[in-house]
Amino acid sequence: MRYLDAEFVALMPPGRLGTVVELCCGTGEGYARLADKADFAIGLDVSIEMLKRARKLHPDLRLIQGDATALPMRDGCADVVVIHGGIHHVPNRLDLFREIKRILKPGGRLYFYEPVDDFWLWRGIRKLVYRLSPGLDHLTEEPLRKARTGQELTAAGLRLVAWNTRGLLGFCLFMNSDILIFNRAFQFVPGIRAITRSACRLDDWLIRRDALKGCGLIALGCAERAGTA
């Protein structure tokens, strides 16, 4: 996860980020990765329970309960919007992206970290996993696809400027232990930390080959609002 976190933060410019809004914030996972870069931060989620947990973990994060497709925020209030694993839970993504565009300042950016479904192998595996794992619901979760996401962003007035996929077989095998119960057995394997780090390095090398670009399990992306009001 440290590897993916570093790749996510690397999308962002150096220095301060100004006012940051994390949508679908949950326990504040996105904020945790850039807290030292935000001048002012707001987290929004529809779940009161998640917000209670976020408050304990991040006392400096201002929290609001609300709907990400109807934000209780004024126009142009944010320099940066972050969504860390929330877009694939939102059925009406065009409304979501329109609201993001509305609250972003001209030139402001959206950064997101989401599961993707462009590669046929992952689509097949996910269909099986979603039906076998009690923590997942294939009826309410829909991983992103690049073409559709780009079209929806454009329709909302945003421009996709980065889409990097990461994670292959190593990610599939060793991650998501909170969801895939059988993965939890890996903690008892001698040397599992070294094995996982090696798998991560191999994934990183493979995903940068031309034949596998775009085939990762996670998209780390950025979209920008036009620079005029």
N, C-alpha and C positions, 0 to 999 in steps of 0.2 A: 504493500500500500504506500510505503514511503516513495517508491519509484513513481507510481502513478500520481501521487500528490505533487512531486517535484515537476513532473511533466505538465500538470495542470497549471501550477503557478508560473511555469516558464512561458506560458502563453501571454502572461500579463506584462505590462511595461515595468521597468525598474522604477523604484521610488514610490511615492505616495499615490494612493488610488482615489483619494477624496471620499465622497459619500458613497458607501456600498450598501446595496439592498440585496439580501439573500432571500429568494422566493422558494417556497416549499422547503423551508429551512430545516424541518425536523429538529434534531438536537443541535443544529448549528455546525454540521460537518464542513460546509464550505467556508464559513467564517473562521473556523479553527485553522484553516490553511493559509489565511491571509490577514489575520487579526493585526499583525504588526505593520501592515501596509495601509490599513483603513483609518481615515481621520474620523469618520462617524459611520456607524453600522446599524442597520435595521434588519431584523429577521421576521419573516411572515410565514405562517403556516395555518392550515385550517384546523389542526388538531391541538386542543388545549393540553392534552397529556404530553405531546412532543414539546410544546412550548415550556411546560413546567420543567422538563428535563433539560432543555436548553438553558433556562434561567440558572439552574444549578451549575451547569458546566461553564457558562459564559456570562458572568454578571454584567459585563460591559456592553453586551449586545442588547439593543432596544428591541422589544418583541411586540408583535401585533398578531392577533388572530384575524384571519381574513382569507378571502378567495383570490387566488393568483390571477383569475380571469376578470376580476372586478376590484382592482386595487384601491384601498382607501388612502391614496397618496396623490399629491398635487403633480401637475405636469412638470417635467424637467427637473425633478428633485434629485436625481441620482446620476453620479458619474459612471458607476459600474453596477450591473446587475449580475448576480451569480446564482446559478441553479446547479446543485450537486445531486444528481440522481432524482430529480423531480419531474422533468418534462414527460417521461414515459408513463407517469401516473395521470396526466392531464388529458382528458378526451378531446377538448376543444382547444387545440394548440394555436389556431389562428387568433382566437381571442386572447390567449396568453401572450403571444408575441406582439399583438397590437397594444396591450397594456404595458408591456416592457418598453416598446418604442415610445409610448406616451410619457412614461416617467423618466426616461433617459434624457439627459441633456444632449444637444447637438454634438455629435462626435463621440458620445458615450458608447460603451460596449457591454454586451452580454457575453459572459463566459459560462460554458456548461460542460458537464461531465455526465455522460449518459450511456446506457447499454445500447448497442446497435445491432441491426439485423440484416445487413447488406450481404453477408457471406452465407451461401446456401447451407454450409455445414452447421453454423450456429443456429440457423432457423430450425433445422431438424432437431438438434439437441435441445433447444429451448422448448419446443413443442412437447418433448418427452418430460423434461425437467419440470416444466410448469404444471404438469398434471400429476407428478409424483411428489412434489414438495408442498406441504401444507402452508408454508410461508409465502407462497406465490399464488397469484390469481391471473390466469391468462385472459380472463374476461375484462379485467380492469387495468392491466399493464400492457403497454405496447412499445417495445424498443424502437428506436429511431431508424429511419432510412435517410441516407444523405440527400437523394434527389427530392423526396417529398419535403424534408425539413428545409432545404434551400428554397423551394417554391413557397412554402408557408412564411418563411422569414421575409422573402421579397414582397409577398402580398401584404405583409404587415408594415412594410416600410423600413426593414432592416436588411443589411447586406452580409451574407456569410463570407467571412474573411479567413477563417481557418477551420480545418476539419482533419484532425489527426487521430487515427485509430491505434489503440494499443491493446496488448494482451492476446495471447493465442492459447496453445495447449497448456502451458504452465499455469496461466491464469485460470483456465477452465478446471484444472485438476485441484489446485491448491487454494483458490480463493472461495469466497462465499460460504465459509464454514458455518455462518449463522443461519443459512438457508438450506444448504445441502448437508444433511445430517451425516452422510457417510464420510464427508471431508474431515469431520472432527477426529476421526481415527488417526489422521496424519500426525497429530500432536504427540503420539506415542512412538513414532518412528525415530530411531536414533539418527541424529544429524539432520533433522527435518529443516532447520533454519538454513543450513548451507545448501541443501537440496533446493529449497524454495528460491533462494537468491540465484542459484545457477539457472533454474528454470526461467526466472525473470530476465536474466541476461540473455538467454537463448531466445526468448520471446522477443526481446527488444531488437536483437540482431535480425531475426527472421522478418519482423514486421516492417523493417526498413528496406527489404529487398523489393525490387520493382514488381515481382510476381505476386507479392502478398500485401502490398500497400492497399489500405482500405479494407482489409479482411479481419481487423481486430474486433474484439468483443466490446470495447469501450471507446466512445468518441469523446475527444477533448476538443471543444470547439469554441469559436468566437464569432460574434456577429456585431455589426456596427450600425448605429443610427447615422444618417446623413449629417454632414456638418453644417446644415442650415436649419434654422428654426422652423 
